[in-house]
Amino acid sequence: MHWDYTGKMINLHRSFPSFPNASPLNNHDTMSSLFITISALLLVQAPALLGQKVDLRNYVIGGYDANSNETRVAQERARRYWQKNGKRFGEKVRYLAIEAAAVMPGDVIQPLWGNMINAQTGSGFLLPSEWNPGRMRCIMIFDTQTSDFATKRGFLVIETPHRGSLARFGDYIALYINTGSFW
């Protein structure tokens, strides 16, 4: 028993009004409706939840012209990759980014310092321990609908995205497949 400040006895066990339609059956119906609503929301949102994210940072620091042999070999690898994996991606992937060549600093004739300072990726080149002359790559964009390169000129990059991820190279959003030979 409990007493209030005036000395009256109070009952701490209050009774709540009962509702005439409150039954286990109605509670089950409410839970079923809630479950169906949540399931429907998850089904509608599943593609967004499972969809692949796109790295919108531009990996390009300049243009690069791969030689004809590098271009031919990269094109063959891209075609082979798409023949093997095209059904898996369907129409979700239009462009493939494939590595055409490793680029040595002496091969680059254009001044890149301004581009490298303002680059959205590859800033590790500023650290002496990170500088590796063989890290620059020529990436070419393969159009899966025409089975040819989207441009004749490649893109010079210092850093590359993870293999199998969608990333931005200049004006293209492409699936990065590295050299195309690991799949």
C-alpha positions in Angstrom: 0.0 0.0 0.0 1.1 3.5 -0.7 -0.1 6.8 0.8 -0.2 10.2 -0.9 0.8 13.4 0.8 -2.6 13.9 2.5 -2.6 10.5 4.1 -5.0 8.9 1.7 -4.3 5.4 0.6 -3.6 5.1 -3.2 -3.8 2.1 -5.4 -0.8 2.0 -7.8 -2.3 -0.8 -9.8 -4.6 1.0 -12.2 -6.9 -0.8 -14.4 -7.1 0.2 -18.1 -10.3 0.2 -20.0 -10.9 -2.8 -22.1 -11.8 -2.4 -25.8 -14.7 -4.5 -27.0 -13.0 -5.5 -30.3 -9.6 -6.3 -28.7 -9.0 -10.0 -29.3 -6.0 -12.0 -30.3 -7.4 -12.4 -33.8 -7.4 -8.6 -34.4 -3.9 -8.3 -33.0 -2.8 -11.0 -35.5 -4.5 -9.1 -38.4 -2.6 -5.9 -37.4 0.7 -7.8 -37.3 0.0 -9.4 -40.7 -0.9 -6.0 -42.2 2.3 -4.5 -40.8 4.4 -7.4 -42.1 2.9 -7.1 -45.6 3.5 -3.3 -45.6 7.1 -3.6 -44.5 7.7 -6.5 -47.0 6.3 -4.4 -49.9 8.5 -1.4 -49.0 11.6 -3.6 -48.9 10.7 -5.2 -52.3 10.3 -1.7 -53.8 13.5 -0.4 -52.2 15.6 -3.6 -52.8 17.1 -2.5 -56.1 18.2 0.8 -54.5 19.6 -1.0 -51.4 21.5 -3.6 -53.5 22.4 -1.3 -56.4 26.0 -0.7 -57.1 27.3 2.7 -56.0 29.1 4.9 -58.5 32.4 6.6 -57.6 31.8 10.1 -59.1 35.3 11.4 -58.6 37.0 11.9 -61.9 40.0 9.6 -62.1 41.4 11.3 -65.3 44.4 13.6 -65.0 45.0 14.0 -68.7 44.7 12.4 -72.1 47.1 9.7 -73.5 47.5 8.1 -76.9 48.2 4.4 -76.5 50.1 2.9 -79.4 48.2 0.8 -82.0 49.3 -2.6 -80.5 48.3 -1.6 -76.9 44.9 -0.4 -78.3 44.4 -3.6 -80.3 45.2 -5.9 -77.3 43.0 -3.9 -75.0 40.1 -4.0 -77.4 40.5 -7.8 -77.8 40.5 -8.2 -74.0 37.5 -6.0 -73.6 35.5 -7.9 -76.2 36.5 -11.2 -74.6 35.5 -9.9 -71.2 32.1 -8.7 -72.5 31.4 -12.0 -74.3 32.0 -13.9 -71.1 30.3 -11.5 -68.6 27.8 -9.5 -70.7 24.7 -11.5 -69.8 25.5 -11.0 -66.1 25.4 -7.3 -66.4 22.8 -6.9 -69.2 22.0 -3.4 -70.1 23.1 -2.0 -66.8 26.6 -1.5 -68.0 27.2 0.4 -71.3 31.0 1.2 -70.9 33.9 -0.8 -69.7 37.1 1.0 -68.5 40.1 -1.2 -69.4 43.7 -0.7 -68.8 45.5 -0.4 -72.1 49.0 0.5 -71.0 51.3 1.3 -68.1 52.7 4.8 -68.7 56.2 5.9 -67.7 56.7 9.6 -66.9 59.0 10.0 -69.9 56.1 9.0 -72.2 54.0 11.9 -71.1 54.8 15.1 -73.0 52.1 17.4 -71.7 52.6 19.3 -68.5 50.4 17.5 -65.9 51.4 19.3 -62.7 48.3 21.6 -62.7 46.1 18.6 -63.4 47.7 16.5 -60.7 47.4 19.2 -58.1 43.6 19.7 -58.9 42.9 16.0 -59.4 40.0 14.4 -57.5 42.0 11.2 -57.1 45.6 10.1 -57.0 46.9 12.7 -54.6 49.2 10.1 -53.1 51.7 11.0 -55.8 52.7 14.0 -53.6 54.3 11.6 -51.1 57.8 10.5 -52.1 57.2 7.0 -50.7 54.0 6.7 -52.8 55.6 7.9 -56.1 56.1 4.9 -58.4 56.7 5.8 -62.0 54.9 2.7 -63.2 51.6 3.7 -61.4 50.3 5.8 -64.2 48.0 4.0 -66.5 46.2 4.6 -69.8 42.5 3.7 -69.4 40.4 3.3 -72.5 36.6 3.3 -72.6 35.0 0.4 -74.4 31.4 0.8 -75.6 29.6 -2.5 -75.2 26.9 -1.5 -77.7 29.3 -0.8 -80.6 32.0 -3.3 -79.5 34.6 -0.5 -80.1 36.3 2.1 -78.1 34.1 5.2 -77.3 37.1 7.5 -78.0 40.3 7.0 -79.9 42.3 8.6 -77.1 42.8 7.1 -73.7 42.7 8.6 -70.3 45.8 9.0 -68.1 45.2 8.1 -64.5 47.3 7.7 -61.4 44.9 5.9 -59.2 42.3 3.4 -60.3 39.1 2.3 -58.7 38.5 -1.2 -57.4 38.1 -3.9 -60.1 34.4 -4.4 -60.8 33.3 -1.0 -59.6 31.6 1.8 -61.5 33.6 4.9 -61.7 33.9 8.2 -63.6 36.5 8.6 -66.3 36.1 12.0 -68.0 32.5 12.1 -69.3 31.9 8.4 -69.0 30.7 6.2 -66.1 32.3 2.9 -66.7 32.7 -0.5 -65.1 36.4 -0.8 -64.3 37.7 -4.2 -65.3 41.5 -3.6 -64.9 43.2 -5.5 -67.7 40.1 -7.6 -68.3 42.0 -10.9 -67.9 41.2 -11.7 -64.2 37.5 -12.5 -64.7 
